[in-house]
Structures are given as structure tokens and as C-alpha cells.
């Protein structure tokens, strides 16, 4: 087993757990704001390969580097680990490797069905990826492009700052408090909460116990645990919550 595969295996093992009890709930909403990686698509193997290789080349622990990079703009991790480097140059290298490595980039369960239920003007993708990388992964996964796409290229402050989600809500014509944020990483959960949104978290990349520390409002397995119903101009999101 290669070192990259070993890192991926450890991540999978950390997410394994005994079956959890579920409960159903219904939430009135105006719009849904989705993170992309780990929420709509599974890019974890590609992310792990790219960041592990970069970490080894720079003398860092690959497992810790992959964990640190999860859910944040890549340049944030570069700045923290290489404070005196040319951050933009390093970030361009990482971005190019991520654009080229699309093996295993697929939709997560329930994603296509859920997106087909939402009116185009009522959802957005809000990702820490750059726009070129985000669009490349979205195409690779075969997912529809949203009418509103907020990437790290579109904001001055990335997650965990609330700007990405605040900007997305405003562009859809709603306050953040009227929107539900769907995330998989503590940095994104924090961004959603700070923006004033309620947050659903998926344990797709991080175990439930770690997600709970970030204090999302609800935890659900993935998009297959969500369903949208519309009536009289209102939207109700049904959630099979991990209780």
C-alpha cells in the first residue's frame, strides 16, 4: 500500500462507526447553500493525494497536512506552513495538481436527486476551492452548474470567515438566517454559523464526534438524508437527522 493510499485508509477507518439512531425533522427554508467537496462530491482521495505529496516534498507530516487543509482555501494552509514562501506561487502549484488529479471524483449519494428538487434560484455552491478547480471538479462529477457559484476567487476572506456564506445569501436575495448551510468541515460550519445561518453537517470526511465540537444545528449522513418539498411558494426541507 502506498503512503497516499495509507492516508486514505486511515481516513476511512476513522469514519467507521456502529450504526447510529435517526430522527426525522422538517425545516422551513428559503434557500440552500452547499459546500462542494465532501458535501456534493467526493474528492477526498484526490485531495489527500495532492496534499500528501506536497507535504512530503516540504518535510511536513502528510496526515496532519491533509487534515489541516480540509475545508479551507488552500492558500491559507500554505501561509500557515510556509510563512516565508511565495504563497501565490505555491498555491498555483497545488491548484494545478488538484485540477489534474480527478481520479475518484464522483457525486456523493443523493446529490443529483436533491439538486433536481430545488428551484435554480434557491441554491448555491459556496466552496473554498478556486473557481477553475471548482468548475473542473463539478464537470468531472457530472453535476449541474448552479446559477450562483461562490468560490475562494470571489471573496476577500475565506472560511471560517462568514463572508462566503453572507455573500451567497445576499446574491440569492435572502438574509443568511433564511438559508440552510450544508457543510462537512469545522471551518465551513463556523463560517455558516457566523453568517447567521443554521447548519447541517455531513460526517463524510470527519467523524460525528469531531463535527459535534463545531456545533452544527443538525448532523445527517449525506444528501440522501435530505428531501425538499415545495407548496404555496414555501419550501420545507425534510432531514433524517443522526440523533
C-alpha positions as CSV (number, residue, x, y, z in Angstrom):
1,X,0.0,0.0,0.0
2,X,1.4,3.4,-1.0
3,X,1.7,6.2,1.5
4,X,-1.1,8.1,-0.2
5,X,-3.4,5.0,0.0
6,X,-2.4,4.5,3.6
7,X,-3.6,8.1,4.4
8,X,-6.9,7.4,2.7
9,X,-7.3,4.1,4.5
10,X,-6.7,5.8,7.9
11,X,-9.3,8.4,7.0
12,X,-11.9,5.7,6.1
13,X,-11.2,3.8,9.3
14,X,-11.7,6.9,11.4
15,X,-15.1,7.4,9.9
16,X,-16.3,3.9,10.5
17,X,-18.7,3.6,13.4
18,X,-21.6,1.5,14.6
19,X,-25.0,2.3,13.1
20,X,-26.4,5.5,14.6
21,X,-30.1,6.1,15.5
22,X,-32.0,8.6,13.3
23,X,-34.9,11.0,13.8
24,X,-36.9,13.0,11.2
25,X,-37.5,16.7,11.2
26,X,-38.9,19.3,8.9
27,X,-37.4,22.8,8.4
28,X,-38.9,25.8,6.6
29,X,-36.3,27.4,4.4
30,X,-35.8,30.0,1.6
31,X,-32.5,28.6,0.1
32,X,-29.8,26.1,0.5
33,X,-26.1,26.9,0.4
34,X,-23.9,23.9,-0.2
35,X,-20.2,23.4,0.3
36,X,-18.9,21.3,-2.6
37,X,-16.1,18.9,-1.6
38,X,-17.4,16.4,0.9
39,X,-21.0,17.6,0.6
40,X,-22.0,17.3,-3.1
41,X,-18.9,15.4,-4.4
42,X,-16.3,13.0,-3.1
43,X,-12.9,14.5,-3.9
44,X,-11.3,13.2,-0.7
45,X,-8.9,10.7,-2.4
46,X,-7.7,13.4,-4.8
47,X,-7.3,16.0,-2.1
48,X,-5.4,13.5,0.1
49,X,-3.0,12.5,-2.8
50,X,-2.2,16.1,-3.7
51,X,-1.7,17.5,-0.2
52,X,0.2,14.4,1.0
53,X,2.7,14.7,-1.9
54,X,3.1,18.4,-1.3
55,X,3.6,17.8,2.4
56,X,6.3,15.2,1.8
57,X,8.1,17.4,-0.6
58,X,8.2,20.2,2.0
59,X,9.1,18.0,5.0
60,X,5.7,18.1,6.7
61,X,3.6,15.3,8.2
62,X,1.2,14.2,5.4
63,X,-1.7,13.1,7.6
64,X,-1.7,16.3,9.6
65,X,-1.3,18.4,6.5
66,X,-4.3,16.7,4.8
67,X,-6.4,17.3,7.9
68,X,-5.3,20.9,8.2
69,X,-6.2,21.6,4.5
70,X,-9.7,20.2,4.8
71,X,-12.5,22.8,4.1
72,X,-10.3,25.9,3.9
73,X,-8.8,27.8,1.0
74,X,-5.5,26.1,0.0
75,X,-3.6,29.4,0.3
76,X,-4.5,29.6,4.0
77,X,-2.7,26.3,4.7
78,X,0.3,27.4,2.6
79,X,0.6,30.6,4.5
80,X,0.5,28.8,7.8
81,X,3.0,26.1,6.9
82,X,5.4,28.2,4.8
83,X,5.2,31.7,6.2
84,X,8.2,33.0,4.2
85,X,7.5,31.3,0.9
86,X,5.9,32.8,-2.3
87,X,2.4,31.9,-1.3
88,X,0.8,32.6,-4.6
89,X,3.3,30.5,-6.5
90,X,2.9,27.6,-4.1
91,X,-0.8,27.9,-4.3
92,X,-0.8,27.8,-8.1
93,X,1.3,24.6,-8.0
94,X,-1.2,22.9,-5.6
95,X,-4.2,24.1,-7.7
96,X,-2.8,22.7,-10.9
97,X,-2.1,19.3,-9.3
98,X,-5.7,19.3,-8.0
99,X,-7.1,20.2,-11.4
100,X,-5.1,17.4,-13.0
101,X,-6.0,14.7,-10.4
102,X,-9.6,13.8,-10.9
103,X,-9.5,10.1,-10.2
104,X,-12.3,9.1,-7.9
105,X,-14.1,12.5,-8.1
106,X,-17.8,11.4,-8.1
107,X,-21.1,12.7,-6.7
108,X,-21.9,11.7,-3.2
109,X,-25.1,9.7,-2.5
110,X,-28.4,11.5,-3.1
111,X,-26.7,14.6,-4.6
112,X,-28.3,14.5,-8.0
113,X,-31.8,13.7,-6.7
114,X,-31.7,16.5,-4.1
115,X,-30.4,19.2,-6.6
116,X,-33.1,18.2,-9.0
117,X,-35.7,19.1,-6.4
118,X,-34.5,22.7,-5.7
119,X,-35.5,25.6,-7.9
120,X,-32.4,27.0,-9.6
121,X,-32.7,30.4,-7.9
122,X,-32.9,28.8,-4.5
123,X,-29.5,27.2,-4.1
124,X,-25.8,28.0,-4.5
125,X,-22.4,26.3,-4.1
126,X,-20.1,28.0,-1.7
127,X,-16.6,26.4,-1.8
128,X,-13.1,27.1,-0.6
129,X,-11.8,25.9,-4.0
130,X,-10.7,28.4,-6.6
131,X,-13.1,28.9,-9.5
132,X,-11.0,26.9,-12.0
133,X,-10.7,23.9,-9.7
134,X,-14.3,24.0,-8.5
135,X,-15.6,24.1,-12.1
136,X,-13.3,21.3,-13.1
137,X,-14.4,19.0,-10.3
138,X,-18.1,19.8,-10.9
139,X,-17.7,18.8,-14.5
140,X,-15.8,15.6,-13.6
141,X,-18.6,14.6,-11.2
142,X,-21.3,15.3,-13.8
143,X,-23.2,17.7,-11.6
144,X,-25.2,20.7,-12.8
145,X,-23.6,24.1,-12.5
146,X,-25.5,26.4,-10.1
147,X,-26.8,29.8,-11.1
148,X,-24.7,31.1,-8.2
149,X,-21.2,29.8,-7.6
150,X,-19.2,31.4,-4.8
151,X,-15.5,30.3,-4.7
152,X,-12.4,31.5,-3.0
153,X,-11.7,33.5,-6.1
154,X,-14.8,35.6,-5.3
155,X,-14.2,36.7,-1.7
156,X,-11.6,38.6,0.3
157,X,-11.9,36.3,3.3
158,X,-12.4,32.6,3.0
159,X,-13.9,30.1,5.5
160,X,-14.1,30.2,8.5
161,X,-14.9,33.8,7.9
162,X,-18.6,34.3,7.2
163,X,-18.1,36.3,4.0
164,X,-18.6,33.4,1.6
165,X,-22.0,32.4,3.0
166,X,-23.1,36.0,3.7
167,X,-22.3,36.9,0.0
168,X,-24.1,33.8,-1.3
169,X,-27.3,34.6,0.7
170,X,-27.3,38.2,-0.4
171,X,-26.8,37.3,-4.1
172,X,-29.8,34.9,-3.9
173,X,-31.9,37.8,-2.3
174,X,-32.2,36.4,1.2
175,X,-30.7,37.0,4.6
176,X,-28.3,34.3,5.8
177,X,-30.7,33.5,8.6
178,X,-33.2,32.4,5.9
179,X,-30.7,29.9,4.4
180,X,-29.5,26.5,5.5
181,X,-25.8,25.9,5.1
182,X,-24.7,22.3,4.3
183,X,-21.1,21.5,5.3
184,X,-18.7,18.8,6.2
185,X,-15.8,20.6,7.8
186,X,-15.4,22.6,11.0
187,X,-14.1,25.7,9.2
188,X,-17.2,25.7,7.0
189,X,-19.6,25.1,9.9
190,X,-18.0,28.0,11.7
191,X,-18.4,30.2,8.6
192,X,-22.1,29.3,8.3
193,X,-22.8,29.9,12.0
194,X,-21.0,33.3,12.0
195,X,-23.0,34.3,8.9
196,X,-26.2,33.6,10.9
197,X,-27.4,30.5,9.1
198,X,-28.5,27.2,10.5
199,X,-26.1,24.4,9.5
200,X,-26.5,20.8,8.6
201,X,-23.2,18.8,8.8
202,X,-22.3,15.6,7.0
203,X,-19.8,13.2,8.5
204,X,-18.4,12.4,5.1
205,X,-14.8,13.4,5.8
206,X,-14.8,13.9,9.6
207,X,-16.3,11.6,12.4
208,X,-19.5,12.7,14.0
209,X,-17.8,13.4,17.4
210,X,-15.5,15.9,15.8
211,X,-18.3,17.5,13.9
212,X,-20.3,18.0,17.1
213,X,-17.5,20.1,18.5
214,X,-18.1,22.6,15.7
215,X,-21.7,22.9,16.9
216,X,-23.8,22.4,13.7
217,X,-27.5,22.6,14.2
218,X,-28.0,19.1,12.8
219,X,-26.0,16.2,11.5
220,X,-27.2,14.0,8.7
221,X,-25.5,11.2,6.8
222,X,-25.4,12.9,3.3
223,X,-27.7,14.4,0.7
224,X,-29.6,11.1,0.6
225,X,-30.9,12.0,4.1
226,X,-32.4,15.3,2.7
227,X,-35.6,15.8,0.7
228,X,-37.3,19.0,-0.4
229,X,-41.0,19.7,-0.6
230,X,-42.5,22.8,-2.1
231,X,-46.0,24.1,-1.6
232,X,-47.7,27.5,-2.0
233,X,-44.3,29.2,-2.7
234,X,-42.8,27.8,0.5
235,X,-40.0,25.2,0.8
236,X,-39.7,22.6,3.5
237,X,-36.6,20.6,4.0
238,X,-37.0,17.1,5.5
239,X,-33.9,15.8,7.3
240,X,-33.2,12.4,8.5
241,X,-31.0,13.5,11.4
242,X,-28.4,11.4,13.2
243,X,-29.6,11.6,16.8
